[in-house]
């Protein structure tokens, strides 16, 4: 679903004007420490999968719903990596809509399914290591956030290794 009914009603009132929107992103790692990234169909750029938080929806529930809708996977939220915003999080969509996002970024683990793009919001997915990110055309916010995401993952992997 590209635009929620709530957002469609807002857009009917404010047109293309800038809206600040809460959203959630799912940072999913495989056992080799590679991150799942998705090519978003509306802008053709790579980023972590995720999307808008609906009214009265908990951010962690939103990320689970978004990954189910966009990639046909069920995930478990394993922790909050961070909350991100700023000028890199502004987007102007091809239809002229302006948005500034504040993104709650969650570490997630796949509990069932294989990531499969929905063909509407997501056109492609891949697992990438941190050095491979440079070869992708990514959203403006990804280079600011992904080093922190990989640092979080390395820290968690070290903790796991010391516990077992």
Secondary structure, DSSP 4 states (H G I P E B T S, - for coil): --S-HHHHHHHHHHTTS-EEEEEEEEEEB-TTSPEEEEEETTTTEEE-EEEEPPTT--HHHHHHHHHHHHHS-EEEEEEEEEEE-SGGGEEE-TTS-EEEEEEEEEEEEEEE------SSSEEEEEEE-TGGGGGS-B-TTHHHHHHHHHHHHHHHHHHHHHH-
